[in-house]
Amino acid sequence: MIYPVLEVQGLVNRFGKQIVHNGLNMEVREDEVFGIVGGSGTGKSVLLRSILGLQRPQAGVIRVEGQDITKMSINQMRSVKARYGVTFQQGALFSALTVLQNVQLPMLEHLHLSPQERDELAMLKIRLAGLPADACQKFPSQLSGGMIKRAALARALALDPRLLFLDEPTSGLDPISAAEFDDLILYLQKELRLTVVMITHDLDSIFRTCNRVGVIVDRQMEIDTLDGIVKNPNPWIQSYFHGERGDARLRERAVAAVR
């Protein structure tokens, strides 16, 4: 039996009397770029933390490659975490470590490599992320915002994951840098056969990269292709995708389709 790469069924997350998710369902298919969007306070980060095993939901099932992680122990989760990579919004690099050392952290935990092998593998990931070779000995404080994003991406790729989670990958970047990062994600997704789950509020990134989109509304998730989700009658979805920027992107898609 072939399982979805990631499957969430009946997810419930609450904090006291506040219900964040109430029966949320989500399915991510192999080799796709799946975008997650939603208004402020809809629980995008809570959903990601649940999927990563950082917090247990009150109810529901979360399967990563067919394995239910909601019932796993910390030791059992180690093998699951070795199969996915994740970048967080602010990069989450360790400030006292160089870029090379940050990228090597997952290797130290999960791989048995000599120091030379770790250096070579980390340098490969740094180059894959589009960083110059001299970036490896720099500390996070010496990097631009775009370079921090790429260093975090290199670390996320350290263990050759099948599944890559990106939390607001283009936030804080200028339009040119954001477009370059989107192109990098699409290149890596194709070349490494990654399945990408991306939380973002960046409409340009959604239109450039996503095969399907899941929108968190009313504590659940509406999922469709990009062409389908823009037709969803939910008021928030209509407002989000049919604002000035959204309509401009839709017109561009229509013109491209005619050509």
Buried (B, 14 or more C-beta within 10 A) or exposed (E): EEEBBBBBBBBBBBEEEEEBBBEBBBBBEBEBBBBBBBEEEBBBBBBBBBBBBEEBBEBBBBBBBEBEBBEBEEEEBEEBBBBBBBBBBBBBBEEEBBBBBBBBBBBEEBBEBEEEEBBEBBBBBBBBBBBEEEBBEBBBEEBEEBBBBBBBBBBBBBBEBBBBBBBBBBBBBEEEBBBBBBEBBBEBBEEEEBBBBBBBBBBBBBBBBBBBBBBBBEBBBBBBEBEEBBEBEEEBBBEBBEEEBBEEBBEEBEEEEEE
